[in-house]
Amino acid sequence: MRSPIAEVPTWPEDVRARYRALGYWTEESFADFVADRTARFAGHTAVVGVDAHGRPQRWTYADLAEQADRAAARLADAGVEPGDRVVLTLPNVVEFVAVVLGLFRMGALPVFGLPSHREVELTQFCTIADAAALVVVGEADGCDHVALHAAVAERLRGQGVEPPALVDVREWAQSREVRDQRPAAGGRAAEDVAFLQLSGGTTGVSKLIPRTSADYLYSVRASAEICGLDEACVMLVVLPAAHNFPMSSPGILGVLHTGGTVVLARDPSPRTAFALIEAERVTTVALVPPLAQAWLSAARRRTPDLSSLRTVQVGGARLSDSVATQIGPVLGARLQQVFGMAEGLVNYTRDDDPDEIVTTTQGRPISPDDEIRIVDADDREVPPGEEGRLLTRGPYTIRGYYRADGPNRDSFTADGFYRTGDLVRQLPSGHLVVTGRDKDQINRGGEKVATEEIEGLALTHPGVLDAVAVGLPDPYLGERICLVVRPQPGRAGDDDLAAQIPGHLRAAGLAAYKIPDQVVTLDTFPATHVGKNSRRELRRLLTGQLTGQLTGQLTGRLPGQPPVPTTT
């Protein structure tokens, strides 16, 4: 077994007792959840999708229980023990669900990575979590994940850290030897940490979010009720399954909670998704704004059978009002806006909300005990209805990150409010309207990218003197990533530098979705009002000038912008 799970900041005991007394928190652990739902709905269809080899699979809840137990046995054979942390980088294949439930069954903790993560991110996750295993799917989506594990292991050994075991689910179906006996359950209590999610973060080091069965399952149960899930629900998962949105809002776990069916799509394109909606009679789907726009465009060109679709959730980034009004007429389903964060707070528009509320707001909180504060830069409450910085605490919002004392001081107030980094205003009805971000973070199509991470790697290029990453408005992605670099003395006028940067960042191991959409070279940066060391002020000036919102001309060269990558 690796080092024990570290202690994490948590709710004060009197607050915990209150949440228990109100019925928000129960004694049900994730191991209990798996055992109960798979037995209660044994004959119902639980998961539809493809396996690691691309072969169609259709599992009942009884099948899912068996597959989860087999996954737990495989992980135990790889040396994973109760309490260990296991990093997952699986795409939307059926083994993802089996592995997650298997880890819950054995009392080990999933760490939810993404298949798009590369050496930089995975090395960080494995180091912070002291991971016992890294679960991959072999070669997928143009990446050899076995070779990626080897690269991560080499980096970790160089840091004096024991690398995690490799677990390739692609090999499971090939092996004839399958251990059928169930491993002993780990016995984690409901208020113990059950898994670690990833925070978008504002620094170069990703933060891990500790979630317990008690707080997370409350969010799952309440979300399923708000969203009207039942045994007849068929949810299509086109977003990466490890994200908090498709996992729990109400997501995969909400569907399994109510006995519905999860349909996993290997890609989010309208062609794939529309075919699955028709074939499986999908009733609900969760999208980010760029995907919603792609689906609208495709639906206008084609005549897909979307008659089964009742709800289209859109979240992860601000959905423009003009796009929101098109969801119903074009896709034939009710729009539900979702605004939340892996740290906790989730907001939904409701079925009985007026259309104007649904199309112009990002919903209101799940719980009557979600506490909302909207403050100015000095933490003073702003007048009702005015824009301010969103702070929150409640029965499913964490009180601190995992092994992150510095970020905890910055991200949480002394009385336990989480600083979300979002700028919002609140209507008298309680609904929130998201107006922007306060943190040094770019929201590219729902993926949160820390500016510092990109800048730090860009500075390792020998031709770069300084670098600033900014988010520029984009009608499709919401924000696109623009990296502004100052060449080293003697490199001024080097038109090749901008073209070299994306390849340099890829070679450094940065995930593909963090690679800048645009690289601008400037011989000098604009002067700030508060000194050259104010990166936030510099970003503000550069963003304003690049979007034409501030007066003054940029000095330097503006290379042609490459096409913005899209997911269609």
C-alpha positions as CSV (number, residue, x, y, z in Angstrom):
1,M,0.0,0.0,0.0
2,R,1.2,3.5,-0.7
3,S,1.2,6.3,1.9
4,P,-2.1,6.7,3.7
5,I,-4.7,9.2,2.3
6,A,-3.7,12.6,3.6
7,E,-5.9,14.5,5.9
8,V,-7.9,17.2,4.1
9,P,-9.6,20.4,5.3
10,T,-13.2,19.5,6.1
11,W,-16.4,20.9,7.5
12,P,-16.5,21.7,11.2
13,E,-18.2,19.0,13.3
14,D,-21.2,21.2,14.2
15,V,-21.8,21.8,10.4
16,R,-21.4,18.1,9.7
17,A,-23.9,17.3,12.4
18,R,-26.3,19.8,10.9
19,Y,-26.1,18.4,7.4
20,R,-26.7,14.9,8.8
21,A,-29.7,16.1,10.8
22,L,-31.2,17.8,7.7
23,G,-30.8,14.5,5.8
24,Y,-28.4,15.9,3.2
25,W,-25.7,13.5,4.4
26,T,-26.5,9.8,4.9
27,E,-24.4,6.8,5.9
28,E,-24.4,5.4,2.4
29,S,-20.9,5.0,1.0
30,F,-20.1,4.5,-2.7
31,A,-19.5,0.8,-2.0
32,D,-23.0,0.7,-0.6
33,F,-24.3,2.6,-3.6
34,V,-22.8,0.2,-6.1
35,A,-24.2,-2.9,-4.2
36,D,-27.7,-1.5,-3.7
37,R,-28.3,-0.1,-7.2
38,T,-26.9,-3.0,-9.1
39,A,-29.0,-5.4,-7.1
40,R,-32.2,-3.2,-7.1
41,F,-32.2,-2.7,-10.9
42,A,-30.4,-6.0,-11.8
43,G,-32.4,-6.7,-15.0
44,H,-32.4,-3.1,-16.4
45,T,-30.0,-1.9,-19.0
46,A,-27.3,0.1,-17.3
47,V,-24.6,0.9,-19.8
48,V,-24.5,0.9,-23.6
49,G,-21.3,1.7,-25.5
50,V,-18.1,0.2,-26.9
51,D,-15.3,-1.5,-25.0
52,A,-11.6,-0.8,-25.3
53,H,-11.4,-2.7,-28.6
54,G,-14.3,-0.8,-30.1
55,R,-16.8,-3.7,-29.8
56,P,-20.4,-2.8,-29.0
57,Q,-21.4,-3.7,-25.4
58,R,-24.8,-3.6,-23.6
59,W,-24.7,-4.3,-19.9
60,T,-27.5,-4.8,-17.4
61,Y,-27.0,-3.7,-13.9
62,A,-26.2,-7.3,-13.0
63,D,-23.6,-7.3,-15.7
64,L,-22.2,-4.0,-14.4
65,A,-21.9,-5.5,-10.9
66,E,-19.9,-8.4,-12.3
67,Q,-17.7,-6.2,-14.5
68,A,-17.0,-3.9,-11.5
69,D,-16.0,-6.9,-9.4
70,R,-13.7,-8.2,-12.1
71,A,-12.2,-4.7,-12.5
72,A,-11.5,-4.6,-8.8
73,A,-9.9,-8.0,-8.9
74,R,-7.7,-6.9,-11.8
75,L,-6.6,-3.8,-9.9
76,A,-5.9,-5.9,-6.8
77,D,-3.7,-8.2,-8.9
78,A,-1.8,-5.0,-10.0
79,G,-1.1,-4.3,-6.3
80,V,-3.9,-1.8,-5.6
81,E,-5.1,-1.9,-2.0
82,P,-8.0,-0.2,-0.1
83,G,-7.1,3.5,0.4
84,D,-4.7,3.7,-2.6
85,R,-5.2,6.3,-5.2
86,V,-5.5,5.3,-8.8
87,V,-5.3,7.7,-11.7
88,L,-7.7,7.1,-14.6
89,T,-7.2,8.4,-18.2
90,L,-9.9,6.3,-19.9
91,P,-12.0,7.6,-22.8
92,N,-15.8,7.0,-23.0
93,V,-15.6,3.2,-23.1
94,V,-17.7,0.9,-20.9
95,E,-14.6,-0.1,-18.9
96,F,-14.5,3.4,-17.5
97,V,-17.8,2.8,-15.5
98,A,-16.6,-0.7,-14.5
99,V,-13.3,0.6,-13.2
100,V,-14.8,3.5,-11.2
101,L,-17.4,1.2,-9.6
102,G,-14.7,-1.4,-9.0
103,L,-12.5,1.1,-7.2
104,F,-15.5,2.2,-5.1
105,R,-16.2,-1.5,-4.3
106,M,-12.7,-2.2,-3.1
107,G,-12.3,1.1,-1.2
108,A,-9.5,2.6,-3.4
109,L,-9.8,6.2,-4.7
110,P,-10.2,7.1,-8.3
111,V,-8.2,10.2,-9.4
112,F,-10.2,11.5,-12.5
113,G,-7.7,12.4,-15.2
114,L,-8.6,12.8,-18.9
115,P,-7.4,10.8,-21.9
116,S,-6.1,14.2,-23.3
117,H,-3.7,14.7,-20.4
118,R,0.0,14.2,-21.2
119,E,3.3,13.9,-19.2
120,V,3.1,17.3,-17.5
121,E,-0.4,16.8,-16.0
122,L,-0.1,13.1,-15.3
123,T,3.2,13.5,-13.5
124,Q,1.6,16.1,-11.3
125,F,-1.4,14.0,-10.5
126,C,0.7,10.9,-9.7
127,T,3.1,12.9,-7.5
128,I,0.4,14.8,-5.5
129,A,-1.8,11.7,-5.0
130,D,1.1,9.2,-4.6
131,A,-0.7,7.0,-7.1
132,A,-0.5,3.3,-6.9
133,A,-1.7,2.7,-10.5
134,L,-2.3,4.5,-13.8
135,V,-5.2,3.0,-15.7
136,V,-5.0,3.5,-19.5
137,V,-6.6,2.1,-22.7
138,G,-3.5,1.3,-24.7
139,E,-3.4,3.3,-28.0
140,A,-6.4,5.5,-28.5
141,D,-7.2,8.8,-30.3
142,G,-3.7,9.0,-31.8
143,C,-1.9,8.6,-28.5
144,D,0.1,5.5,-27.3
145,H,-0.9,5.6,-23.6
146,V,1.4,2.7,-22.7
147,A,4.3,4.8,-23.9
148,L,2.9,7.8,-22.1
149,H,2.9,5.8,-18.9
150,A,6.6,5.0,-19.5
151,A,7.4,8.7,-20.0
152,V,5.6,9.6,-16.8
153,A,7.4,6.8,-14.9
154,E,10.7,8.1,-16.1
155,R,9.9,11.6,-15.0
156,L,8.8,10.4,-11.6
157,R,11.9,8.3,-11.1
158,G,13.9,11.4,-11.9
159,Q,12.1,13.1,-9.0
160,G,12.8,10.2,-6.7
161,V,9.1,9.2,-6.7
162,E,8.0,5.6,-7.1
163,P,6.0,5.4,-10.4
164,P,2.5,3.8,-10.4
165,A,1.8,0.4,-11.9
166,L,0.5,0.3,-15.4
167,V,-3.0,-1.1,-15.8
168,D,-4.1,-1.3,-19.5
169,V,-7.8,-2.3,-19.8
170,R,-7.2,-3.2,-23.4
171,E,-5.4,-6.3,-22.2
172,W,-8.3,-7.5,-20.0
173,A,-10.5,-8.7,-22.8
174,Q,-7.5,-10.5,-24.4
175,S,-6.5,-12.4,-21.3
176,R,-8.2,-15.8,-20.7
177,E,-7.5,-15.7,-17.0
178,V,-10.1,-13.7,-15.1
179,R,-10.3,-13.9,-11.4
180,D,-14.0,-14.2,-10.5
181,Q,-13.8,-13.9,-6.7
182,R,-14.7,-10.5,-5.3
183,P,-12.0,-8.7,-3.5
184,A,-12.7,-7.7,0.1
185,A,-14.5,-4.3,0.3
186,G,-12.4,-1.5,1.5
187,G,-14.8,-0.3,4.2
188,R,-14.5,3.4,3.6
189,A,-17.1,5.4,5.6
190,A,-19.5,7.8,4.0
191,E,-17.6,10.9,5.3
192,D,-14.2,9.5,4.3
193,V,-12.6,10.9,1.1
194,A,-13.9,8.6,-1.7
195,F,-12.1,10.1,-4.8
196,L,-10.1,13.0,-6.1
197,Q,-11.3,15.3,-9.0
198,L,-9.2,17.8,-10.8
199,S,-9.6,21.6,-10.5
200,G,-9.0,23.8,-13.6
201,G,-6.8,25.9,-11.3
202,T,-5.1,29.2,-11.9
203,T,-1.5,28.0,-11.3
204,G,0.8,25.6,-13.1
205,V,0.2,22.9,-10.6
206,S,-3.2,21.2,-10.8
207,K,-5.1,20.9,-7.6
208,L,-6.9,17.8,-6.5
209,I,-10.5,18.0,-5.1
210,P,-11.4,15.6,-2.3
211,R,-15.0,14.4,-2.4
212,T,-16.7,12.2,0.1
213,S,-19.6,9.8,-0.4
214,A,-21.8,11.9,1.9
215,D,-21.4,15.2,0.2
216,Y,-21.2,13.9,-3.4
217,L,-24.1,11.5,-3.2
218,Y,-26.3,14.3,-1.8
219,S,-25.5,16.3,-4.9
220,V,-26.2,13.3,-7.1
221,R,-29.6,12.5,-5.4
222,A,-30.7,16.2,-5.4
223,S,-29.6,16.6,-9.0
224,A,-31.5,13.5,-10.2
225,E,-34.6,14.8,-8.5
226,I,-34.4,18.3,-9.9
227,C,-33.7,16.9,-13.4
228,G,-36.6,14.4,-13.2
229,L,-34.6,11.3,-13.7
230,D,-36.2,7.9,-13.3
231,E,-35.9,4.3,-14.6
232,A,-37.0,5.4,-18.1
233,C,-34.2,7.9,-18.5
234,V,-31.6,7.3,-21.2
235,M,-28.7,9.7,-20.9
236,L,-26.2,10.2,-23.8
237,V,-22.6,11.0,-22.5
238,V,-20.7,12.8,-25.2
239,L,-18.4,14.9,-22.9
240,P,-15.4,13.2,-21.3
241,A,-17.0,10.9,-18.7
242,A,-14.5,11.9,-16.0
243,H,-15.6,15.5,-15.9
244,N,-17.8,16.5,-13.0
245,F,-20.6,17.7,-15.2
246,P,-21.3,14.3,-17.0
247,M,-20.4,12.4,-13.9
248,S,-22.8,13.9,-11.4
249,S,-25.0,16.8,-12.7
250,P,-26.9,14.6,-12.7
251,G,-24.7,12.6,-15.0
252,I,-23.7,8.9,-14.9
253,L,-24.1,8.5,-11.2
254,G,-27.5,10.3,-11.2
255,V,-28.7,7.9,-13.9
256,L,-27.4,4.8,-12.1
257,H,-29.0,6.1,-8.9
258,T,-32.5,6.0,-10.5
259,G,-32.0,2.8,-12.6
260,G,-31.8,4.5,-16.0
261,T,-29.5,3.8,-18.9
262,V,-26.1,5.5,-19.7
263,V,-25.1,5.6,-23.3
264,L,-21.4,6.4,-23.9
265,A,-20.4,8.0,-27.1
266,R,-16.7,7.6,-28.2
267,D,-16.9,11.0,-29.9
268,P,-19.2,14.0,-29.5
269,S,-19.8,14.7,-33.2
270,P,-23.4,15.3,-34.4
271,R,-23.1,12.4,-36.7
272,T,-22.3,9.9,-33.9
273,A,-24.6,11.5,-31.4
274,F,-27.6,11.8,-33.6
275,A,-27.4,8.2,-34.6
276,L,-27.2,7.1,-30.9
277,I,-30.1,9.3,-30.0
278,E,-32.3,7.6,-32.6
279,A,-31.1,4.1,-32.0
280,E,-31.2,4.2,-28.1
281,R,-34.1,6.6,-27.8
282,V,-32.0,9.0,-25.7
283,T,-34.0,11.3,-23.5
284,T,-31.3,13.7,-22.1
285,V,-27.8,14.9,-23.0
286,A,-25.3,17.3,-21.5
287,L,-23.3,19.6,-23.8
288,V,-20.9,22.5,-23.6
289,P,-21.7,25.7,-25.6
290,P,-19.4,24.9,-28.6
291,L,-21.0,21.4,-29.0
292,A,-24.5,22.9,-28.7
293,Q,-23.6,25.3,-31.5
294,A,-22.3,22.4,-33.6
295,W,-25.4,20.3,-33.0
296,L,-27.6,23.2,-33.9
297,S,-25.7,23.8,-37.2
298,A,-25.8,20.0,-38.0
299,A,-29.5,19.7,-37.2
300,R,-30.4,22.5,-39.6
301,R,-28.6,20.8,-42.4
302,R,-30.0,17.3,-41.7
303,T,-33.2,15.8,-40.6
304,P,-32.2,13.7,-37.6
305,D,-34.8,11.8,-35.5
306,L,-34.5,13.6,-32.2
307,S,-38.1,12.9,-31.2
308,S,-37.1,11.0,-28.0
309,L,-35.0,13.9,-26.7
310,R,-36.6,15.8,-23.8
311,T,-33.8,17.8,-22.2
312,V,-30.6,19.3,-23.5
313,Q,-28.3,20.5,-20.6
314,V,-25.7,23.1,-21.4
315,G,-23.0,24.0,-19.0
316,G,-19.2,24.3,-18.5
317,A,-19.1,27.8,-19.9
318,R,-21.5,30.7,-20.4
319,L,-24.1,30.0,-23.1
320,S,-25.0,33.1,-25.1
321,D,-28.7,34.1,-24.9
322,S,-29.0,34.0,-28.7
323,V,-27.9,30.4,-28.9
324,A,-30.0,29.5,-25.9
325,T,-33.2,30.5,-27.6
326,Q,-32.4,28.2,-30.5
327,I,-32.2,24.9,-28.5
328,G,-35.9,24.3,-28.3
329,P,-37.0,25.2,-31.8
330,V,-34.1,23.4,-33.6
331,L,-33.4,20.3,-31.3
332,G,-37.0,19.9,-30.1
333,A,-36.0,19.6,-26.5
334,R,-36.2,21.7,-23.3
335,L,-33.0,23.6,-22.5
336,Q,-31.6,23.3,-19.0
337,Q,-28.7,25.6,-18.1
338,V,-26.2,24.2,-15.7
339,F,-23.5,26.2,-13.9
340,G,-21.2,24.5,-11.4
341,M,-17.8,23.5,-10.4
342,A,-16.0,20.3,-9.4
343,E,-15.4,22.0,-6.0
344,G,-19.1,21.8,-5.2
345,L,-21.8,24.3,-6.0
346,V,-24.2,23.4,-8.9
347,N,-27.0,25.5,-10.2
348,Y,-29.8,24.5,-12.6
349,T,-32.7,26.1,-14.3
350,R,-35.9,24.2,-13.5
351,D,-38.6,22.8,-15.7
352,D,-41.1,25.3,-14.3
353,D,-38.9,28.3,-14.8
354,P,-40.2,30.9,-17.4
355,D,-38.5,30.6,-20.8
356,E,-36.8,34.0,-20.3
357,I,-35.1,32.7,-17.1
358,V,-34.0,29.5,-18.8
359,T,-32.4,31.3,-21.8
360,T,-30.8,34.2,-19.9
361,T,-29.6,32.7,-16.6
362,Q,-27.4,29.9,-15.5
363,G,-29.8,28.5,-12.9
364,R,-30.1,28.6,-9.1
365,P,-28.4,26.4,-6.5
366,I,-29.4,22.8,-5.7
367,S,-29.8,23.3,-2.0
368,P,-31.6,25.8,0.3
369,D,-28.4,25.5,2.4
370,D,-26.1,26.6,-0.5
371,E,-24.8,29.9,0.9
372,I,-24.0,32.6,-1.8
373,R,-22.0,35.8,-1.3
374,I,-21.3,38.2,-4.1
375,V,-18.6,40.6,-3.1
376,D,-16.2,43.3,-4.4
377,A,-12.4,43.1,-4.5
378,D,-12.3,43.8,-0.7
379,D,-14.8,41.1,0.1
380,R,-17.6,43.6,0.8
381,E,-21.1,42.6,-0.2
382,V,-22.2,44.3,-3.4
383,P,-25.7,45.8,-3.7
384,P,-28.4,43.3,-4.8
385,G,-28.4,42.7,-8.6
386,E,-24.9,44.1,-9.1
387,E,-21.9,42.2,-10.5
388,G,-19.4,40.8,-8.0
389,R,-17.2,37.9,-7.2
390,L,-19.0,34.7,-6.3
391,L,-18.2,33.0,-2.9
392,T,-20.0,29.9,-1.7
393,R,-20.2,27.2,0.9
394,G,-22.7,24.5,1.5
395,P,-23.3,20.8,2.1
396,Y,-21.4,19.6,-1.0
397,T,-18.8,22.4,-1.5
398,I,-15.4,21.4,-0.3
399,R,-13.5,23.3,2.4
400,G,-10.0,22.8,1.0
401,Y,-7.9,21.0,-1.7
402,Y,-5.9,17.9,-1.2
403,R,-2.4,18.6,0.0
404,A,-2.4,22.2,-1.1
405,D,-1.9,24.6,1.9
406,G,-0.9,27.6,-0.3
407,P,-3.9,27.4,-2.7
408,N,-6.2,26.7,0.3
409,R,-5.2,30.0,1.8
410,D,-5.9,31.8,-1.5
411,S,-9.1,30.0,-2.5
412,F,-11.0,29.8,0.8
413,T,-12.0,32.4,3.3
414,A,-11.3,32.0,7.0
415,D,-15.0,31.1,7.6
416,G,-15.0,28.4,4.9
417,F,-16.4,30.2,1.7
418,Y,-14.9,29.0,-1.6
419,R,-13.7,31.7,-3.9
420,T,-15.0,30.4,-7.2
421,G,-13.3,33.0,-9.4
422,D,-16.6,33.7,-11.2
423,L,-18.1,37.1,-11.7
424,V,-21.9,36.9,-11.4
425,R,-25.0,38.9,-10.5
426,Q,-28.0,37.4,-8.8
427,L,-31.6,38.0,-9.6
428,P,-34.3,38.3,-6.9
429,S,-35.4,34.8,-7.8
430,G,-32.0,33.5,-6.8
431,H,-30.9,32.7,-10.3
432,L,-27.3,33.6,-11.2
433,V,-26.1,35.3,-14.4
434,V,-22.5,34.5,-15.1
435,T,-20.7,37.7,-16.4
436,G,-17.1,36.6,-16.5
437,R,-14.0,35.3,-14.6
438,D,-11.9,36.9,-12.0
439,K,-9.2,34.3,-11.9
440,D,-6.2,34.0,-14.2
441,Q,-7.8,31.2,-16.1
442,I,-9.1,30.7,-19.6
443,N,-12.3,28.8,-20.2
444,R,-11.8,27.2,-23.6
445,G,-15.0,25.5,-24.6
446,G,-15.7,24.3,-21.0
447,E,-12.0,23.3,-20.3
448,K,-10.4,25.5,-17.6
449,V,-6.8,26.3,-18.5
450,A,-4.4,28.0,-16.1
451,T,-2.5,30.8,-17.8
452,E,0.6,30.3,-15.6
453,E,1.0,26.7,-16.9
454,I,1.2,27.7,-20.5
455,E,3.4,30.7,-19.8
456,G,5.9,28.6,-17.7
457,L,6.4,26.1,-20.5
458,A,6.6,28.8,-23.2
459,L,9.5,30.4,-21.2
460,T,11.5,27.2,-21.6
461,H,11.9,27.9,-25.3
462,P,15.3,29.5,-25.9
463,G,13.9,32.2,-28.1
464,V,11.3,33.5,-25.6
465,L,12.1,36.3,-23.2
466,D,8.6,36.6,-21.7
467,A,5.2,35.1,-22.3
468,V,1.6,36.0,-21.4
469,A,-1.4,33.8,-22.1
470,V,-4.8,35.5,-22.5
471,G,-8.3,34.4,-23.3
472,L,-9.8,36.2,-26.3
473,P,-13.5,36.2,-27.1
474,D,-14.5,33.5,-29.6
475,P,-18.0,32.9,-30.9
476,Y,-17.6,29.2,-30.9
477,L,-15.4,28.3,-27.9
478,G,-16.4,31.2,-25.7
479,E,-12.6,32.0,-25.2
480,R,-9.7,30.9,-27.4
481,I,-6.2,30.8,-26.0
482,C,-3.8,33.4,-27.3
483,L,-0.2,33.3,-26.2
484,V,1.7,36.6,-26.5
485,V,5.5,36.1,-26.5
486,R,8.5,38.6,-26.4
487,P,11.5,37.3,-28.3
488,Q,14.9,37.2,-26.7
489,P,17.2,40.0,-27.8
490,G,18.5,39.3,-31.2
491,R,15.4,37.3,-32.2
492,A,13.3,40.4,-33.0
493,G,11.8,40.0,-36.5
494,D,12.1,36.2,-36.3
495,D,8.9,35.1,-37.9
496,D,9.5,31.5,-37.2
497,L,9.3,31.9,-33.4
498,A,5.5,32.0,-33.3
499,A,5.3,28.9,-35.5
500,Q,7.7,27.0,-33.2
501,I,5.8,27.5,-30.0
502,P,2.9,25.0,-30.4
503,G,5.3,22.2,-31.2
504,H,7.5,23.2,-28.3
505,L,4.6,23.0,-25.9
506,R,3.5,19.6,-27.3
507,A,7.0,18.2,-26.9
508,A,7.0,19.4,-23.3
509,G,4.0,17.2,-22.6
510,L,1.2,19.7,-22.5
511,A,-2.3,18.4,-23.1
512,A,-3.6,19.1,-26.6
513,Y,-6.6,21.3,-25.5
514,K,-4.1,23.7,-23.7
515,I,-2.1,24.4,-26.9
516,P,-2.7,28.0,-27.9
517,D,-5.0,28.6,-30.8
518,Q,-3.0,31.8,-31.7
519,V,0.5,32.9,-31.0
520,V,1.4,36.6,-31.2
521,T,5.0,37.9,-31.1
522,L,5.5,41.4,-29.7
523,D,8.9,43.2,-29.4
524,T,7.6,45.0,-26.3
525,F,4.7,44.5,-23.9
526,P,2.4,47.5,-23.1
527,A,3.2,49.3,-19.9
528,T,0.9,48.6,-17.0
529,H,-0.6,51.1,-14.6
530,V,0.7,49.3,-11.5
531,G,4.1,48.1,-12.6
532,K,5.5,45.5,-14.9
533,N,5.2,42.7,-12.3
534,S,1.4,42.8,-12.4
535,R,0.6,39.8,-14.7
536,R,-3.1,40.3,-14.3
537,E,-3.0,43.9,-15.3
538,L,-0.7,43.0,-18.3
539,R,-3.2,40.3,-19.3
540,R,-6.0,42.9,-19.1
541,L,-4.2,45.3,-21.3
542,L,-3.2,42.7,-23.9
543,T,-6.7,41.3,-24.0
544,G,-8.2,44.7,-24.4
545,Q,-5.8,45.7,-27.2
546,L,-6.1,42.4,-29.1
547,T,-9.9,42.7,-29.0
548,G,-9.9,46.4,-29.9
549,Q,-11.5,47.4,-26.6
550,L,-8.7,49.7,-25.5
551,T,-7.1,52.6,-27.4
552,G,-3.5,52.3,-28.6
553,Q,-1.7,50.1,-31.2
554,L,0.2,47.0,-30.5
555,T,3.9,47.2,-31.4
556,G,5.3,44.1,-33.0
557,R,4.0,41.6,-35.4
558,L,0.7,39.8,-35.5
559,P,1.0,36.5,-37.4
560,G,-2.0,35.0,-39.1
561,Q,-4.3,33.2,-36.8
562,P,-4.6,29.4,-37.4
563,P,-8.0,27.8,-37.5
564,V,-9.6,27.4,-34.1
565,P,-9.8,23.6,-33.3
566,T,-13.3,22.4,-33.1
567,T,-15.1,19.3,-31.8
568,T,-17.7,18.5,-34.5
